[in-house]
Amino acid sequence: MDKADLQKVETYLRRTFANAAIRVVARPKKKDSAEVYIGDEFIGIVSEDNEDGDKSYFFEMAILDTDLE
């Protein structure tokens, strides 16, 4: 993901979840995905998908059972 895509995804996530603390950060060894944080807390991965020439993004967040307590 290039810098422009990172910014677009970050803006979308901030607007969608009404949270200006969301950050989308490039991964050093992966070019097709980025890490998502709220403040300093890692919350998930967003991946780029280029299927049939259509670009889309997939956000994956794990919720541990200990987080629910």
ROZADREN-893891 format. One record per residue: x, y, z of N, C-alpha, C in turn; residue number from 1. Coordinates in nm, 2 decimals. Example, Ala and Ser with C-alpha at 12.3 -4.5 7.8 and 13.67 -1.06 7.14 Angstrom:
2
 n_east n_north   n_up ca_east ca_north  ca_up c_east c_north   c_up lumtor
   1.32   -0.57   0.78    1.23    -0.45   0.78   1.32   -0.33   0.78      1
   1.28   -0.22   0.71    1.37    -0.11   0.71   1.29    0.00   0.79      2
END
This chain:
69
 n_east n_north   n_up ca_east ca_north  ca_up c_east c_north   c_up lumtor
   0.09   -0.12   0.00    0.00     0.00   0.00   0.09    0.12   0.00      1
   0.06    0.21  -0.09    0.14     0.34  -0.09   0.09    0.44   0.01      2
   0.16    0.54   0.02    0.13     0.64   0.12  -0.01    0.70   0.10      3
  -0.05    0.73  -0.02   -0.18     0.78  -0.05  -0.29    0.69  -0.01      4
  -0.27    0.56  -0.04   -0.37     0.46   0.00  -0.38    0.45   0.16      5
  -0.27    0.45   0.22   -0.27     0.45   0.37  -0.35    0.56   0.43      6
  -0.33    0.68   0.37   -0.41     0.80   0.42  -0.56    0.79   0.39      7
  -0.59    0.74   0.27   -0.73     0.72   0.24  -0.80    0.62   0.33      8
  -0.74    0.51   0.36   -0.79     0.41   0.45  -0.80    0.47   0.59      9
  -0.70    0.54   0.64   -0.70     0.59   0.77  -0.82    0.69   0.78     10
  -0.84    0.78   0.69   -0.95     0.88   0.69  -1.08    0.81   0.69     11
  -1.09    0.70   0.61   -1.22     0.63   0.61  -1.25    0.56   0.74     12
  -1.15    0.50   0.80   -1.17     0.43   0.93  -1.20    0.53   1.04     13
  -1.13    0.65   1.04   -1.16     0.75   1.14  -1.30    0.80   1.13     14
  -1.35    0.82   1.01   -1.48     0.87   0.98  -1.59    0.77   1.02     15
  -1.56    0.65   0.98   -1.66     0.54   1.00  -1.68    0.51   1.15     16
  -1.57    0.50   1.22   -1.57     0.47   1.37  -1.57    0.59   1.46     17
  -1.58    0.71   1.40   -1.58     0.84   1.47  -1.47    0.84   1.58     18
  -1.35    0.81   1.53   -1.23     0.81   1.62  -1.11    0.86   1.55     19
  -1.07    0.98   1.59   -0.95     1.05   1.53  -0.82    0.99   1.58     20
  -0.82    0.90   1.67   -0.70     0.84   1.72  -0.66    0.72   1.64     21
  -0.74    0.68   1.54   -0.70     0.56   1.46  -0.58    0.60   1.37     22
  -0.48    0.51   1.36   -0.37     0.53   1.27  -0.35    0.41   1.19     23
  -0.32    0.43   1.06   -0.28     0.32   0.97  -0.14    0.33   0.94     24
  -0.06    0.23   0.97    0.09     0.24   0.96   0.14    0.13   0.86     25
   0.23    0.17   0.77    0.29     0.08   0.68   0.36   -0.03   0.75     26
   0.36   -0.15   0.70    0.44    -0.26   0.76   0.58   -0.27   0.69     27
   0.68   -0.29   0.76    0.82    -0.28   0.70   0.85   -0.38   0.59     28
   0.79   -0.51   0.61    0.83    -0.61   0.52   0.71   -0.65   0.43     29
   0.59   -0.60   0.45    0.48    -0.63   0.37   0.43   -0.51   0.29     30
   0.41   -0.52   0.16    0.37    -0.40   0.08   0.22   -0.40   0.05     31
   0.15   -0.52   0.08    0.01    -0.53   0.05  -0.08   -0.51   0.17     32
  -0.03   -0.47   0.29   -0.11    -0.46   0.41  -0.05   -0.35   0.50     33
  -0.12   -0.31   0.60   -0.08    -0.21   0.70  -0.13   -0.25   0.83     34
  -0.07   -0.20   0.94   -0.12    -0.22   1.07  -0.21   -0.10   1.11     35
  -0.31   -0.14   1.19   -0.41    -0.04   1.24  -0.40   -0.03   1.39     36
  -0.39    0.10   1.44   -0.38     0.13   1.58  -0.48    0.22   1.62     37
  -0.52    0.22   1.75   -0.59     0.33   1.82  -0.50    0.37   1.92     38
  -0.45    0.50   1.90   -0.34     0.54   1.99  -0.22    0.45   1.97     39
  -0.17    0.40   2.08   -0.05     0.31   2.07  -0.09    0.16   2.07     40
  -0.22    0.13   2.08   -0.27    -0.01   2.09  -0.30   -0.07   1.95     41
  -0.23   -0.17   1.91   -0.25    -0.24   1.79  -0.39   -0.31   1.79     42
  -0.47   -0.29   1.68   -0.60    -0.35   1.68  -0.63   -0.44   1.56     43
  -0.54   -0.43   1.46   -0.57    -0.52   1.35  -0.48   -0.49   1.22     44
  -0.52   -0.55   1.12   -0.45    -0.54   0.99  -0.55   -0.51   0.88     45
  -0.51   -0.42   0.79   -0.59    -0.39   0.67  -0.50   -0.44   0.55     46
  -0.57   -0.51   0.47   -0.50    -0.57   0.35  -0.56   -0.52   0.22     47
  -0.48   -0.50   0.12   -0.52    -0.46  -0.01  -0.56   -0.58  -0.10     48
  -0.67   -0.57  -0.17   -0.71    -0.68  -0.26  -0.73   -0.62  -0.40     49
  -0.66   -0.67  -0.50   -0.67    -0.62  -0.63  -0.72   -0.73  -0.72     50
  -0.85   -0.76  -0.71   -0.91    -0.87  -0.78  -0.98   -0.82  -0.91     51
  -0.94   -0.87  -1.02   -1.01    -0.83  -1.15  -1.00   -0.68  -1.18     52
  -0.88   -0.62  -1.13   -0.86    -0.48  -1.15  -0.94   -0.39  -1.06     53
  -1.02   -0.44  -0.97   -1.09    -0.36  -0.87  -1.02   -0.37  -0.74     54
  -0.98   -0.25  -0.69   -0.91    -0.24  -0.56  -1.01   -0.23  -0.45     55
  -0.98   -0.31  -0.35   -1.06    -0.30  -0.22  -0.97   -0.33  -0.11     56
  -1.02   -0.31   0.01   -0.94    -0.33   0.14  -1.02   -0.42   0.23     57
  -0.95   -0.50   0.30   -1.01    -0.60   0.40  -0.95   -0.57   0.54     58
  -1.03   -0.54   0.64   -0.99    -0.51   0.77  -1.01   -0.63   0.86     59
  -0.91   -0.68   0.93   -0.92    -0.79   1.02  -0.88   -0.76   1.16     60
  -0.97   -0.78   1.25   -0.94    -0.75   1.39  -0.97   -0.88   1.48     61
  -0.88   -0.92   1.56   -0.90    -1.04   1.65  -0.95   -0.98   1.78     62
  -1.05   -1.05   1.84   -1.10    -1.01   1.97  -1.08   -1.13   2.06     63
  -0.99   -1.12   2.16   -0.96    -1.22   2.25  -1.06   -1.23   2.36     64
  -1.09   -1.35   2.41   -1.19    -1.37   2.51  -1.15   -1.29   2.64     65
  -1.02   -1.27   2.66   -0.98    -1.19   2.78  -1.01   -1.04   2.76     66
  -1.02   -1.00   2.64   -1.06    -0.86   2.61  -1.21   -0.83   2.65     67
  -1.29   -0.94   2.65   -1.43    -0.92   2.68  -1.47   -0.92   2.82     68
  -1.37   -0.95   2.91   -1.40    -0.95   3.05  -1.39   -0.81   3.11     69
END
